[in-house]
Amino acid sequence: MTINAFDDLDLEEVMNKEDTPPPPASISSLGKRARHDDRSSSHSEHLSTREEEDDQRSESSRDGLAETSASIIAGSARELDFVRRYNRRKKVRLDSERAREAEQFVQDAHSTKLVKIYLQNQELLDQLRKIHTSAPPFEPSQALITNIRSFAAAVLVSPRLASYHGSATKTHVYTILKTTRFDLPPNIENIPSDWRKVKAEVGEQLIQVRAAIKKDLKKSMGEEPHTTPTDIFLLTQQIAARASVSMTVPLCSHVALMRRVYLKDSGPRFWCTLDEQLALIREKSKGDPVKLLRSFKAILEKDIEKYGDDNLTALDSLPEDDVVDDRQQQVVDAIDASAEIPADDGDDSDDEEEQQHPRQERSPGPTAR
């Protein structure tokens, strides 16, 4: 029995039947469809616009990338050409291996260049450490010794000096060295073994200068055969020249005090006796600068009476101030600064040692700076 699933439906009729128009839509549904169609149209237009913008950006990006790449290539080419031209100069000519390295460096990426620079700097630091480690132990140079000697003399003839021997005098010279530096290695005062050598040289040069001053004083007395007394102007001129300072009336007065004390005590305790007499003058004046000035003026006048006034006119023309040049000012600044520094604990009897065990006087070397 044949089964017919479409017994209720005339298929031929259905197939041959013409399409009928759809029923008219309601106003509300038409309105809704219109808005839907508008949104769809707007969305399509928006998508189309975005696609166009994306295409434009993509094209612009490709163009920019191409321009950047071309710029980088052109820049590298210019740098490479510069390296080759620069290397052809005689003063900077590199061997073939170093020339290749320079050309490769130009073409390297920025990060690669930084790594190479860092590694080369580390290698350079290692080499510097090796050089520092293998450097010979510090020894005072002849130039440094000359400058120490010159400033030691300047300190010893300063009218502002409170004492002529002992640790305080050394401290004044240390202060000058730390300020002027000369050819001292950096931070040497923080290296005990090296700074000890500098301090020893300061002590040695102070001894040498004191010995030279005593020789000048002895010779100025006119007591040796074929000698005549030296007036205070010439004596001070000789002592000031060694210290590279200008002559002043206060300096002449203090040299006159030295000669007066030397006449009383020329032995090993001369500098101690001089300090004692200087302290006595200051004690008597009770800190009054006018009384102190009168005392030294009287000492100078007595010296002129005893040893002559051949250069009295020149003496009268000297400045009354005790500081008239840069070197004297350096010494005064050092004395003021040293007042706040603890005194050195070295041997205070270096002047006695010099008298009992005279040392060979060394050449001062080049002219002090």
Residue frames relative to the residue before (quaternion, step in Angstrom):
aa qw qx qy qz dx dy dz
M 1.0000 0.0000 0.0000 0.0000 0.00 0.00 0.00
T 0.3350 -0.7569 0.5269 0.1931 3.49 -0.77 1.03
I 0.3274 -0.7453 0.5587 0.1590 3.46 -0.93 1.10
N 0.0893 -0.7751 0.6246 0.0331 3.55 -1.00 0.92
A 0.2400 -0.8034 0.5356 0.1001 3.51 -0.44 1.28
F 0.7295 0.4072 -0.2381 0.4953 3.54 1.18 -0.23
D 0.2015 0.8277 -0.5022 0.1485 3.48 1.07 0.67
D 0.7024 0.4243 -0.2586 0.5096 3.53 1.16 -0.45
L 0.7255 0.3771 -0.2177 0.5329 3.54 1.24 0.06
D 0.2920 -0.7464 0.5740 0.1681 3.48 -0.80 1.05
L 0.3019 -0.8054 0.4821 0.1668 3.51 -0.14 1.28
E 0.6458 0.5299 -0.3354 0.4355 3.53 0.94 -0.83
E 0.6459 0.5197 -0.3173 0.4604 3.51 1.00 -0.80
V 0.6483 0.5177 -0.3128 0.4624 3.50 0.96 -0.84
M 0.6855 0.5025 -0.2913 0.4389 3.50 0.91 -0.92
N 0.7477 0.4096 -0.2181 0.4750 3.54 1.01 -0.82
K 0.5062 0.6654 -0.4170 0.3566 3.56 1.21 -0.16
E 0.4215 -0.7099 0.5061 0.2495 3.62 -0.92 0.92
D 0.5559 -0.6115 0.4457 0.3442 3.55 -1.15 0.60
T 0.2668 -0.7519 0.5844 0.1484 3.52 -1.02 0.82
P 0.5357 -0.6314 0.4401 0.3475 3.66 -1.02 0.75
P 0.5387 -0.6328 0.4393 0.3411 3.57 -1.01 0.68
P 0.6008 -0.5672 0.4107 0.3856 3.54 -1.12 0.53
P 0.5880 -0.5902 0.4045 0.3772 3.60 -1.08 0.62
A 0.4246 -0.7120 0.5048 0.2408 3.54 -0.95 0.90
S 0.5477 -0.6062 0.4665 0.3390 3.50 -1.24 0.54
I 0.6574 -0.5207 0.3716 0.3984 3.49 -1.25 0.49
S 0.6621 0.5154 -0.3156 0.4430 3.57 0.95 -0.89
S 0.6838 0.4784 -0.3031 0.4601 3.54 0.91 -0.88
L 0.6169 0.5332 -0.3541 0.4579 3.56 1.07 -0.67
G 0.6415 0.5267 -0.3221 0.4553 3.55 0.98 -0.85
K 0.6641 0.5029 -0.3138 0.4556 3.54 0.94 -0.89
R 0.6527 0.5029 -0.3269 0.4629 3.53 0.97 -0.84
A 0.6234 0.5450 -0.3493 0.4385 3.56 1.02 -0.74
R 0.6640 0.4888 -0.3132 0.4712 3.61 0.92 -0.84
H 0.6338 0.5308 -0.3302 0.4556 3.56 1.04 -0.82
D 0.6624 0.5001 -0.3062 0.4662 3.51 0.98 -0.91
D 0.6270 0.5376 -0.3393 0.4502 3.58 1.05 -0.78
R 0.6584 0.5062 -0.3145 0.4598 3.58 0.95 -0.92
S 0.6478 0.5204 -0.3232 0.4527 3.54 0.93 -0.88
S 0.6642 0.5037 -0.3029 0.4618 3.52 0.95 -0.92
S 0.6583 0.5066 -0.3054 0.4656 3.58 0.98 -0.93
H 0.6480 0.5224 -0.3160 0.4554 3.56 0.98 -0.88
S 0.6481 0.5172 -0.3152 0.4617 3.54 0.99 -0.87
E 0.6552 0.5054 -0.3128 0.4664 3.53 0.98 -0.88
H 0.6403 0.5314 -0.3219 0.4517 3.60 1.03 -0.85
L 0.6487 0.5113 -0.3126 0.4691 3.54 0.98 -0.90
S 0.6461 0.5265 -0.3184 0.4517 3.52 0.97 -0.85
T 0.6555 0.5128 -0.3065 0.4620 3.58 1.01 -0.88
R 0.6510 0.5148 -0.3113 0.4629 3.59 0.97 -0.89
E 0.6433 0.5193 -0.3277 0.4573 3.54 0.97 -0.83
E 0.6459 0.5134 -0.3218 0.4644 3.55 1.02 -0.80
E 0.6545 0.5071 -0.3114 0.4663 3.58 1.00 -0.88
D 0.6382 0.5217 -0.3256 0.4632 3.58 0.99 -0.85
D 0.6432 0.5199 -0.3220 0.4608 3.53 0.99 -0.83
Q 0.6563 0.5130 -0.3097 0.4585 3.56 1.01 -0.85
R 0.6582 0.5011 -0.3101 0.4685 3.57 0.99 -0.89
S 0.6427 0.5280 -0.3222 0.4521 3.55 0.94 -0.85
E 0.6642 0.4976 -0.2978 0.4717 3.51 0.99 -0.90
S 0.6474 0.5161 -0.3098 0.4674 3.57 1.05 -0.87
S 0.6419 0.5256 -0.3188 0.4584 3.57 1.02 -0.85
R 0.6521 0.5070 -0.3172 0.4659 3.54 0.98 -0.84
D 0.6448 0.5142 -0.3197 0.4665 3.54 1.04 -0.81
G 0.6613 0.5097 -0.3053 0.4578 3.61 0.99 -0.91
L 0.6447 0.5172 -0.3170 0.4652 3.55 1.00 -0.86
A 0.6449 0.5162 -0.3202 0.4639 3.52 1.00 -0.81
E 0.6558 0.5062 -0.3094 0.4669 3.57 1.01 -0.87
T 0.6476 0.5204 -0.3155 0.4586 3.60 1.00 -0.90
S 0.6543 0.5088 -0.3099 0.4658 3.55 0.92 -0.93
A 0.6548 0.5072 -0.3114 0.4658 3.54 0.97 -0.87
S 0.6440 0.5248 -0.3161 0.4582 3.58 1.06 -0.83
I 0.6512 0.5132 -0.3138 0.4627 3.57 0.97 -0.90
I 0.6589 0.5075 -0.3086 0.4616 3.53 0.93 -0.94
A 0.6639 0.5004 -0.3042 0.4651 3.56 0.96 -0.91
G 0.6497 0.5186 -0.3156 0.4575 3.59 1.00 -0.86
S 0.6543 0.5044 -0.3128 0.4687 3.58 0.92 -0.88
A 0.6383 0.5298 -0.3256 0.4537 3.55 1.02 -0.80
R 0.6507 0.5059 -0.3162 0.4698 3.59 0.99 -0.84
E 0.6594 0.5035 -0.3080 0.4656 3.60 0.94 -0.88
L 0.6466 0.5183 -0.3168 0.4613 3.56 0.98 -0.85
D 0.6477 0.5088 -0.3112 0.4741 3.55 1.01 -0.82
F 0.6362 0.5303 -0.3255 0.4562 3.59 1.05 -0.79
V 0.6312 0.5368 -0.3300 0.4523 3.59 0.97 -0.88
R 0.6847 0.4899 -0.2908 0.4545 3.56 0.88 -0.92
R 0.6679 0.4861 -0.3046 0.4741 3.57 0.97 -0.84
Y 0.6567 0.5195 -0.3072 0.4522 3.59 0.96 -0.89
N 0.6625 0.5210 -0.3024 0.4453 3.56 1.01 -0.80
R 0.6095 0.5678 -0.3591 0.4209 3.57 1.19 -0.41
R 0.5255 0.6091 -0.4220 0.4181 3.57 1.27 -0.19
K 0.5681 -0.6456 0.3922 0.3265 3.57 -0.94 0.85
K 0.6877 0.5226 -0.2992 0.4056 3.58 0.91 -0.89
V 0.7859 0.2721 -0.1497 0.5347 3.59 1.12 -0.52
R 0.2855 0.7860 -0.5106 0.2002 3.59 1.17 0.42
L 0.2053 -0.7788 0.5873 0.0802 3.56 -0.85 1.09
D 0.5134 -0.5949 0.4951 0.3706 3.54 -1.20 0.44
S 0.7283 -0.4682 0.2748 0.4181 3.55 -1.27 0.36
E 0.6568 0.5183 -0.3212 0.4437 3.59 0.96 -0.82
R 0.6913 0.4615 -0.2830 0.4787 3.58 0.88 -0.90
A 0.6068 0.5463 -0.3548 0.4555 3.57 1.10 -0.62
R 0.6480 0.5044 -0.3166 0.4748 3.58 0.99 -0.81
E 0.6352 0.5257 -0.3288 0.4604 3.57 1.02 -0.79
A 0.6464 0.5177 -0.3194 0.4606 3.59 1.00 -0.81
E 0.6625 0.4959 -0.3055 0.4710 3.58 0.97 -0.85
Q 0.6473 0.5108 -0.3217 0.4654 3.57 1.01 -0.78
F 0.6180 0.5576 -0.3386 0.4387 3.57 1.05 -0.80
V 0.6304 0.5412 -0.3325 0.4463 3.58 1.01 -0.81
Q 0.7376 0.4318 -0.2253 0.4678 3.56 0.98 -0.86
D 0.5138 0.6608 -0.4161 0.3553 3.60 1.25 -0.23
A 0.5686 -0.5580 0.4789 0.3686 3.52 -1.31 0.40
H 0.6669 -0.5244 0.3464 0.4003 3.57 -1.20 0.55
S 0.6651 0.5020 -0.3100 0.4578 3.61 0.90 -0.89
T 0.6331 0.5257 -0.3302 0.4624 3.59 1.04 -0.74
K 0.6305 0.5325 -0.3312 0.4575 3.58 1.01 -0.79
L 0.6504 0.5213 -0.3189 0.4512 3.59 0.95 -0.86
V 0.6450 0.5149 -0.3215 0.4643 3.58 0.97 -0.84
K 0.6579 0.5093 -0.3139 0.4574 3.59 0.92 -0.87
I 0.6514 0.5099 -0.3147 0.4655 3.57 0.95 -0.88
Y 0.6454 0.5230 -0.3215 0.4544 3.59 0.93 -0.86
L 0.6843 0.4873 -0.2932 0.4563 3.58 0.84 -0.96
Q 0.6523 0.5036 -0.3202 0.4673 3.59 0.99 -0.77
N 0.6275 0.5261 -0.3347 0.4663 3.60 1.04 -0.70
Q 0.6414 0.5149 -0.3225 0.4686 3.58 0.99 -0.78
E 0.6410 0.5160 -0.3195 0.4699 3.56 1.01 -0.80
L 0.6447 0.5189 -0.3131 0.4659 3.58 1.03 -0.82
L 0.6395 0.5197 -0.3229 0.4655 3.60 0.99 -0.80
D 0.6298 0.5291 -0.3311 0.4624 3.58 1.00 -0.78
Q 0.6601 0.5028 -0.3077 0.4656 3.58 0.96 -0.83
L 0.6439 0.5156 -0.3212 0.4652 3.59 1.01 -0.80
R 0.6275 0.5275 -0.3371 0.4630 3.59 1.02 -0.75
K 0.6461 0.5152 -0.3209 0.4627 3.58 0.98 -0.81
I 0.6436 0.5131 -0.3247 0.4660 3.57 1.00 -0.82
H 0.6574 0.5104 -0.3091 0.4603 3.58 0.94 -0.90
T 0.6588 0.5170 -0.3075 0.4519 3.58 0.98 -0.85
S 0.7397 0.4180 -0.2239 0.4775 3.55 0.99 -0.84
A 0.4409 0.7022 -0.4577 0.3210 3.61 1.28 -0.04
P 0.5240 -0.6415 0.4507 0.3330 3.61 -1.02 0.73
P 0.6367 -0.5281 0.3850 0.4093 3.62 -1.16 0.45
F 0.5661 -0.6136 0.4299 0.3438 3.57 -1.10 0.69
E 0.0387 0.7492 -0.6606 0.0270 3.52 -1.13 0.84
P 0.5328 -0.6314 0.4431 0.3481 3.62 -0.90 0.82
S 0.3907 -0.7218 0.5235 0.2289 3.57 -0.85 0.98
Q 0.6467 -0.5167 0.3807 0.4121 3.55 -1.26 0.32
A 0.6218 0.5384 -0.3400 0.4559 3.58 1.08 -0.72
L 0.6482 0.5081 -0.3176 0.4698 3.58 0.98 -0.82
I 0.6386 0.5249 -0.3251 0.4593 3.59 0.95 -0.85
T 0.6379 0.5346 -0.3201 0.4526 3.57 1.00 -0.85
N 0.6872 0.4770 -0.2798 0.4710 3.57 0.92 -0.91
I 0.6119 0.5316 -0.3495 0.4699 3.58 1.04 -0.71
R 0.6608 0.5145 -0.3081 0.4513 3.57 0.91 -0.92
S 0.6638 0.5151 -0.3088 0.4457 3.56 0.92 -0.89
F 0.7189 0.4259 -0.2604 0.4837 3.60 0.88 -0.88
A 0.5588 0.5632 -0.3976 0.4610 3.59 1.16 -0.43
A 0.6528 0.4989 -0.3046 0.4817 3.57 1.03 -0.82
A 0.6487 0.5230 -0.3221 0.4492 3.59 0.98 -0.83
V 0.6379 0.5169 -0.3240 0.4701 3.58 1.05 -0.75
L 0.7003 0.5015 -0.2779 0.4252 3.59 0.86 -0.98
V 0.7318 0.3818 -0.2534 0.5044 3.63 1.13 -0.38
S 0.4483 0.6928 -0.4635 0.3230 3.60 1.20 0.21
P 0.4364 -0.7007 0.4968 0.2679 3.62 -0.80 0.94
R 0.6188 0.5516 -0.3447 0.4405 3.61 1.24 -0.30
L 0.4972 0.6874 -0.4184 0.3243 3.59 1.24 -0.24
A 0.3579 -0.7497 0.5217 0.1938 3.58 -0.89 0.97
S 0.7909 0.0089 0.0034 0.6119 3.60 1.15 -0.58
Y 0.4159 -0.7487 0.4773 0.1967 3.55 -1.09 0.77
H 0.7762 0.2005 -0.1514 0.5783 3.58 1.18 -0.09
G 0.6165 0.5626 -0.4010 0.3776 3.57 -1.27 0.25
S 0.7608 -0.4295 0.2722 0.4033 3.50 -1.40 0.09
A 0.5995 0.5818 -0.3745 0.4023 3.62 1.04 -0.68
T 0.6422 0.5243 -0.3237 0.4559 3.59 0.99 -0.82
K 0.6344 0.5208 -0.3248 0.4699 3.57 1.02 -0.80
T 0.6418 0.5474 -0.3279 0.4254 3.56 0.95 -0.89
H 0.6089 0.5472 -0.3543 0.4519 3.60 1.05 -0.70
V 0.6698 0.4846 -0.2995 0.4762 3.59 0.95 -0.85
Y 0.6105 0.5418 -0.3538 0.4567 3.61 1.01 -0.77
T 0.6545 0.5279 -0.3140 0.4408 3.57 0.93 -0.92
I 0.6443 0.5117 -0.3184 0.4708 3.58 0.99 -0.81
L 0.6556 0.5169 -0.3139 0.4523 3.59 0.93 -0.87
K 0.6709 0.4970 -0.3045 0.4585 3.59 0.94 -0.85
T 0.6690 0.4890 -0.2965 0.4747 3.58 1.17 -0.55
T 0.7493 0.3971 -0.2127 0.4854 3.57 0.82 -1.01
R 0.2524 -0.8122 0.4755 0.2248 3.59 1.21 -0.67
F 0.0471 -0.8007 0.5904 0.0895 3.62 0.79 -0.96
D 0.7300 -0.3673 0.2640 0.5123 3.63 -0.68 -1.01
L 0.2620 0.7632 -0.5414 0.2362 3.58 1.04 0.72
P 0.4926 -0.6354 0.4949 0.3297 3.62 -0.98 0.75
P 0.6019 -0.5721 0.4054 0.3822 3.61 -1.09 0.60
N 0.8637 0.1023 -0.0977 0.4838 3.56 -1.09 0.86
I 0.2806 0.7879 -0.5142 0.1900 3.61 1.13 0.44
E 0.6108 0.5661 -0.3603 0.4204 3.60 1.10 -0.59
N 0.6636 0.4772 -0.3010 0.4913 3.58 1.28 -0.25
I 0.6248 0.4624 -0.3385 0.5303 3.58 1.32 0.15
P 0.3565 -0.7977 0.4336 0.2205 3.62 0.03 1.25
S 0.6769 0.5078 -0.3151 0.4297 3.61 0.83 -0.92
D 0.6988 0.4481 -0.2716 0.4869 3.60 1.00 -0.78
W 0.6609 0.5055 -0.3154 0.4563 3.59 0.94 -0.84
R 0.5762 0.5821 -0.3724 0.4365 3.57 1.14 -0.59
K 0.6372 0.5217 -0.3262 0.4641 3.59 1.07 -0.71
V 0.6356 0.5145 -0.3268 0.4739 3.58 1.04 -0.74
K 0.6580 0.5081 -0.3072 0.4632 3.57 0.93 -0.88
A 0.6326 0.5252 -0.3317 0.4626 3.57 1.02 -0.77
E 0.6559 0.5035 -0.3112 0.4684 3.58 1.02 -0.79
V 0.6071 0.5388 -0.3531 0.4651 3.59 1.05 -0.68
G 0.6637 0.5008 -0.3022 0.4662 3.57 0.90 -0.91
E 0.6484 0.5243 -0.3107 0.4563 3.56 0.99 -0.86
Q 0.6998 0.4691 -0.2824 0.4588 3.59 0.85 -0.92
L 0.5979 0.5370 -0.3655 0.4697 3.60 1.09 -0.58
I 0.6302 0.5233 -0.3276 0.4708 3.57 1.02 -0.79
Q 0.6688 0.5075 -0.3013 0.4521 3.57 0.90 -0.94
V 0.6684 0.4905 -0.3053 0.4685 3.60 0.94 -0.84
R 0.6306 0.5226 -0.3373 0.4642 3.60 0.97 -0.79
A 0.6498 0.5159 -0.3166 0.4597 3.57 0.97 -0.86
A 0.6540 0.5126 -0.3148 0.4586 3.59 0.99 -0.83
I 0.6409 0.5161 -0.3258 0.4655 3.60 1.00 -0.79
K 0.6520 0.5099 -0.3220 0.4596 3.59 0.95 -0.82
K 0.6232 0.5233 -0.3425 0.4695 3.58 1.06 -0.68
D 0.6348 0.5214 -0.3258 0.4680 3.57 1.02 -0.80
L 0.6560 0.5129 -0.3099 0.4590 3.58 0.95 -0.88
K 0.6576 0.5177 -0.3110 0.4503 3.57 0.92 -0.90
K 0.6818 0.4894 -0.2853 0.4629 3.54 0.92 -0.94
S 0.6480 0.5532 -0.3213 0.4134 3.60 1.06 -0.73
M 0.5583 0.6293 -0.3874 0.3771 3.59 1.22 -0.38
G 0.3422 -0.7544 0.4925 0.2668 3.57 1.14 -0.57
E 0.4643 0.7018 -0.4276 0.3303 3.58 1.19 0.41
E 0.6015 0.5487 -0.3691 0.4482 3.59 1.20 -0.32
P 0.6369 -0.5397 0.3723 0.4056 3.60 -1.14 0.53
H 0.8496 0.1388 -0.1339 0.4909 3.54 -1.12 0.79
T 0.6027 0.5155 -0.3877 0.4698 3.60 1.05 0.69
T 0.2064 -0.7495 0.6153 0.1308 3.53 -1.26 0.50
P 0.6302 -0.5408 0.3812 0.4064 3.59 -1.14 0.50
T 0.3121 -0.7389 0.5725 0.1698 3.55 -1.11 0.78
D 0.4122 -0.7077 0.5044 0.2736 3.58 -0.78 0.97
I 0.6895 -0.5355 0.3123 0.3745 3.54 -1.24 0.58
F 0.6066 0.5640 -0.3672 0.4232 3.60 1.06 -0.64
L 0.7030 0.4547 -0.2705 0.4753 3.60 0.81 -0.97
L 0.6319 0.5296 -0.3353 0.4559 3.58 1.02 -0.78
T 0.6762 0.4769 -0.2934 0.4788 3.58 0.89 -0.91
Q 0.6119 0.5586 -0.3419 0.4435 3.58 1.04 -0.75
Q 0.6584 0.5096 -0.2994 0.4660 3.56 0.99 -0.85
I 0.6887 0.4710 -0.2788 0.4755 3.59 0.91 -0.90
A 0.6550 0.5180 -0.3125 0.4527 3.60 0.99 -0.82
A 0.6136 0.5613 -0.3501 0.4311 3.59 1.05 -0.73
R 0.6334 0.5298 -0.3304 0.4572 3.57 1.02 -0.77
A 0.7282 0.4161 -0.2251 0.4958 3.58 1.07 -0.74
S 0.3442 -0.7621 0.4767 0.2710 3.59 1.32 -0.15
V 0.4995 0.6122 -0.4551 0.4107 3.57 0.92 0.95
S 0.5607 -0.6052 0.4518 0.3395 3.55 -1.27 0.40
M 0.4849 -0.6500 0.5004 0.3033 3.53 -1.19 0.58
T 0.0000 0.7738 -0.6329 0.0262 3.55 -1.09 0.83
V 0.6440 -0.5087 0.3937 0.4140 3.57 -1.26 0.29
P 0.6522 0.5012 -0.3423 0.4541 3.68 0.85 -0.77
L 0.6330 0.5218 -0.3415 0.4587 3.60 1.02 -0.72
C 0.6364 0.5166 -0.3239 0.4724 3.60 0.98 -0.81
S 0.6421 0.5329 -0.3227 0.4467 3.60 0.99 -0.80
H 0.6861 0.4728 -0.2900 0.4707 3.59 0.95 -0.82
V 0.6129 0.5120 -0.3504 0.4894 3.60 1.10 -0.59
A 0.6150 0.5341 -0.3427 0.4680 3.59 1.07 -0.69
L 0.6257 0.5174 -0.3325 0.4798 3.59 1.07 -0.71
M 0.6207 0.5384 -0.3423 0.4557 3.60 0.98 -0.80
R 0.6888 0.4764 -0.2942 0.4604 3.58 0.85 -0.96
R 0.6202 0.5423 -0.3408 0.4529 3.60 1.03 -0.73
V 0.6791 0.4696 -0.2872 0.4855 3.60 0.95 -0.89
Y 0.6291 0.5460 -0.3400 0.4365 3.60 0.98 -0.81
L 0.6163 0.5504 -0.3408 0.4485 3.55 1.08 -0.70
K 0.7052 0.4431 -0.2470 0.4953 3.59 1.14 -0.67
D 0.8068 0.0141 0.0468 0.5888 3.59 1.01 -0.83
S 0.0078 -0.8257 0.5620 -0.0478 3.56 -0.14 1.30
G 0.5110 0.6875 -0.3901 0.3377 3.57 1.30 0.05
P 0.8166 -0.2791 0.1974 0.4651 3.58 -1.31 -0.37
R 0.7176 0.4404 -0.2602 0.4727 3.60 1.10 -0.59
F 0.2588 0.8061 -0.5058 0.1655 3.58 1.22 0.28
W 0.7209 0.4486 -0.2726 0.4525 3.61 0.73 -1.00
C 0.6120 0.5242 -0.3498 0.4779 3.59 1.10 -0.59
T 0.6522 0.5093 -0.3059 0.4708 3.56 0.98 -0.88
L 0.6255 0.5357 -0.3298 0.4615 3.57 1.03 -0.79
D 0.6487 0.5075 -0.3152 0.4715 3.59 0.97 -0.83
E 0.6435 0.5276 -0.3202 0.4528 3.57 1.00 -0.82
Q 0.6756 0.4844 -0.2942 0.4716 3.59 0.96 -0.85
L 0.6252 0.5290 -0.3279 0.4709 3.56 1.09 -0.72
A 0.6526 0.5043 -0.3064 0.4753 3.57 1.00 -0.84
L 0.6270 0.5446 -0.3327 0.4467 3.59 1.06 -0.75
I 0.6372 0.5244 -0.3246 0.4622 3.59 0.98 -0.85
R 0.6870 0.4789 -0.2834 0.4674 3.56 0.91 -0.91
E 0.6216 0.5306 -0.3406 0.4647 3.56 1.10 -0.66
K 0.6706 0.5013 -0.2966 0.4594 3.57 0.93 -0.88
S 0.6890 0.4774 -0.2864 0.4641 3.58 1.01 -0.75
K 0.2673 -0.8079 0.4822 0.2080 3.59 1.32 -0.33
G 0.7048 -0.4908 0.2576 0.4428 3.55 1.04 0.83
D 0.4908 0.6476 -0.4414 0.3805 3.57 1.29 0.12
P 0.3821 -0.7572 0.4740 0.2366 3.65 -0.44 1.13
V 0.6142 0.5465 -0.3563 0.4441 3.61 1.06 -0.62
K 0.6666 0.4845 -0.2980 0.4818 3.60 0.94 -0.90
L 0.6272 0.5338 -0.3309 0.4607 3.58 1.04 -0.77
L 0.6553 0.5129 -0.3023 0.4649 3.58 0.97 -0.87
R 0.6474 0.5179 -0.3178 0.4601 3.58 0.97 -0.82
S 0.6293 0.5461 -0.3347 0.4400 3.58 1.01 -0.81
F 0.7112 0.4448 -0.2676 0.4741 3.58 0.82 -0.97
K 0.5973 0.5495 -0.3653 0.4559 3.59 1.12 -0.56
A 0.6501 0.5076 -0.3109 0.4722 3.58 1.01 -0.81
I 0.6293 0.5282 -0.3299 0.4649 3.60 1.03 -0.81
L 0.6587 0.5073 -0.3065 0.4635 3.59 0.97 -0.87
E 0.6552 0.5145 -0.3177 0.4529 3.60 0.93 -0.85
K 0.6411 0.5180 -0.3205 0.4669 3.59 0.99 -0.79
D 0.6422 0.5211 -0.3252 0.4586 3.58 1.01 -0.79
I 0.6416 0.5195 -0.3233 0.4625 3.57 1.00 -0.83
E 0.6318 0.5330 -0.3278 0.4575 3.60 1.01 -0.80
K 0.7278 0.4608 -0.2430 0.4460 3.57 0.94 -0.91
Y 0.8260 0.2620 -0.0983 0.4893 3.58 0.85 -0.99
G 0.6889 -0.5173 0.2772 0.4254 3.59 1.20 0.27
D 0.2334 -0.7644 0.5908 0.1103 3.48 -1.35 0.52
D 0.1422 0.8350 -0.5188 0.1157 3.56 1.05 0.77
N 0.7796 0.2664 -0.1383 0.5497 3.59 1.09 -0.68
L 0.1754 0.8301 -0.5127 0.1315 3.56 1.10 0.73
T 0.6252 0.5426 -0.3434 0.4435 3.59 1.02 -0.76
A 0.6586 0.4950 -0.3007 0.4805 3.57 0.97 -0.88
L 0.6324 0.5373 -0.3254 0.4533 3.55 1.05 -0.79
D 0.6674 0.5112 -0.2991 0.4515 3.56 0.97 -0.87
S 0.6637 0.5182 -0.3040 0.4456 3.58 1.17 -0.50
L 0.5154 0.6575 -0.4166 0.3585 3.60 1.24 -0.16
P 0.5568 -0.6124 0.4382 0.3506 3.61 -1.12 0.58
E 0.4773 -0.6833 0.4854 0.2639 3.54 -1.14 0.75
D 0.5952 0.5672 -0.3667 0.4353 3.60 1.19 -0.42
D 0.4357 -0.7088 0.4901 0.2598 3.55 -1.12 0.63
V 0.7341 0.3034 -0.2070 0.5711 3.61 1.26 -0.19
V 0.1222 0.8152 -0.5522 0.1248 3.57 -0.43 1.23
D 0.7679 0.2546 -0.1935 0.5550 3.63 1.20 0.04
D 0.7086 -0.4881 0.3142 0.4011 3.56 -1.30 0.32
R 0.6520 0.5195 -0.3327 0.4408 3.58 0.94 -0.80
Q 0.6449 0.5025 -0.3235 0.4764 3.59 0.95 -0.79
Q 0.6384 0.5173 -0.3282 0.4658 3.58 1.05 -0.73
Q 0.6110 0.5465 -0.3465 0.4561 3.59 1.04 -0.74
V 0.6614 0.5047 -0.3021 0.4652 3.56 0.96 -0.89
V 0.6537 0.5058 -0.3162 0.4657 3.59 0.92 -0.88
D 0.6397 0.5184 -0.3232 0.4665 3.59 0.97 -0.83
A 0.6557 0.5086 -0.3096 0.4642 3.57 1.00 -0.82
I 0.6377 0.5209 -0.3267 0.4640 3.59 1.01 -0.80
D 0.6576 0.5010 -0.3068 0.4716 3.58 0.97 -0.85
A 0.6813 0.4836 -0.2888 0.4675 3.59 0.94 -0.89
S 0.6562 0.5345 -0.3122 0.4316 3.57 1.02 -0.78
A 0.5298 0.6389 -0.4081 0.3802 3.57 1.21 -0.39
E 0.7144 0.4213 -0.2437 0.5029 3.59 1.20 -0.53
I 0.6210 0.5301 -0.3344 0.4706 3.59 1.32 0.02
P 0.4992 -0.6444 0.4758 0.3305 3.64 -0.89 0.83
A 0.5267 -0.6471 0.4504 0.3179 3.56 -0.98 0.84
D 0.5478 -0.6087 0.4663 0.3347 3.54 -1.19 0.66
D 0.4187 -0.7331 0.4884 0.2209 3.55 -1.06 0.80
G 0.3605 0.7605 -0.4792 0.2491 3.58 1.20 0.34
D 0.7029 -0.4547 0.3486 0.4214 3.55 -1.39 -0.02
D 0.3050 -0.7765 0.5268 0.1630 3.59 -0.70 1.04
S 0.6586 0.5355 -0.3063 0.4308 3.61 1.20 -0.25
D 0.2512 0.8077 -0.5092 0.1590 3.60 1.11 0.55
D 0.6197 0.5420 -0.3640 0.4356 3.60 1.09 -0.54
E 0.6361 0.5101 -0.3326 0.4739 3.59 1.03 -0.72
E 0.6316 0.5345 -0.3353 0.4505 3.59 0.97 -0.82
E 0.6461 0.5329 -0.3270 0.4378 3.57 0.99 -0.84
Q 0.6702 0.4963 -0.3039 0.4606 3.54 1.03 -0.76
Q 0.7149 0.4511 -0.2601 0.4666 3.56 0.96 -0.85
H 0.7831 0.1415 -0.0637 0.6023 3.57 1.13 -0.69
P 0.1658 -0.8281 0.5264 0.0985 3.60 0.37 1.20
R 0.2767 -0.7609 0.5678 0.1486 3.53 -0.97 0.91
Q 0.5593 -0.5927 0.4568 0.3566 3.52 -1.19 0.58
E 0.3645 -0.7447 0.5106 0.2277 3.57 -0.62 1.08
R 0.3053 -0.7779 0.5275 0.1531 3.54 -0.77 1.07
S 0.5761 -0.5732 0.4519 0.3680 3.49 -1.21 0.53
P 0.4635 -0.7029 0.4584 0.2847 3.59 -0.86 0.85
G 0.4329 -0.7210 0.4577 0.2885 3.60 1.23 -0.16
P 0.8208 -0.2196 0.1617 0.5019 3.59 -1.18 -0.58
T 0.6532 -0.5143 0.3834 0.4023 3.52 -1.25 0.39
A 0.4917 -0.6707 0.4690 0.2974 3.55 -0.91 0.92
R 0.4526 -0.6720 0.5168 0.2765 3.48 -1.20 0.64
